[in-house]
Amino acid sequence: MENTKEIKKLTELSLLNANGLFISDTNLRSNLTGFAVKAIEATVIASIAYQSATNATSNTLVGETILAGDIWFLTAITSISLTSGAVFIYQTGE
């Protein structure tokens, strides 16, 4: 239990100085420099572009649900649209 609290604290600190872009509609957002997606309610991904591992090129996150409170750390998120829900996209360089 103590480890879970410490991990949560460290995760929140890593996002502390990042620019969070709030999204709660279904519009496509592009030209992003994202590195993390944090769901504030259950969220379904309609489309997402990010740099995936070379051994995962046939896999997709489209149609997947991010549970409320979950954070997905991804490399180079460049665009996203939602089917439903609400998220913060944490970006670098802003």
N, C-alpha and C positions, 0 to 999 in steps of 0.2 A: 504494500500500500504506500509506504513512504517513497519507494522508487517511482511509482506512478505520479505522485505529486511533484517530485523533483523533475521528472521528464516533462510534465506539463509546464512547469515554471520555466525551464530552459527553452522549450518551444516557443512560448509566448515572448520571451526575451529576444529570441532570434528574429521575431517579426516586429519588434518594438519600433525600430527606426526605419521600417520599410513603408513605402507609400501604398496604402490599401485602396484599391478602386472598388467601390461597391456596385454590384450588378444585381438587379432584381427583375429584369425584363427579358424578353427573348431576342433582343437586337444583337447582331454580331458585333463584337468588339475586336478590333484588329490593331496592328502596330503596337502590341503590348511588349513589355520586357519583364514578363512575370516569372516567378520562381515558386510560388505557392498559391493554392486555392483553399480558402477556408469557408466552409459552409456554415451559415447561421440558421439554416433550416434544411430539411431534406431537399436535395437539389439533383435534378437530372440534367446531364450534359447532352446538348443537341449537337454541338461540334466543338472540337478543340484541336489546335495545332501546337505542337511542342516537339522538342528534340527527344526522340525515344532512343533507347538502347539499341544497338545494331542487331541484337538477337531477338528483339521484340517488334520487328517491323510489321508483322502481320496482325498484331494485336491492336485494339482500339479501346479508348475510354468512352466513345460515343454510345449513348444509351445507358451508361452506368450511373448509379445513384451515389452521391456523396451524402453521408448521414450528417445531421446537424452536429456541429462541433468538430467534425473531422477536418484534418488539414492534409492535403496532398501536396507533397514537395515534388515538383517536376522541373526538368531542365528546359529553359528557354520557351516559356509559353508565349506564343505570338498572337493567338486569337482564340476566342471562346464565344459560344452562345449557349443559352440555357433553354431547356424545354419547360422547366419549372424550378421554383426555389429562389434562393438568394445566396450570394457569395461575396467574399472579398478576394480580389486578385492582388497579391502582394508583388510589387515591382521593384526592380533595381534602377539605379541611376536617376531618380527623380527626387 
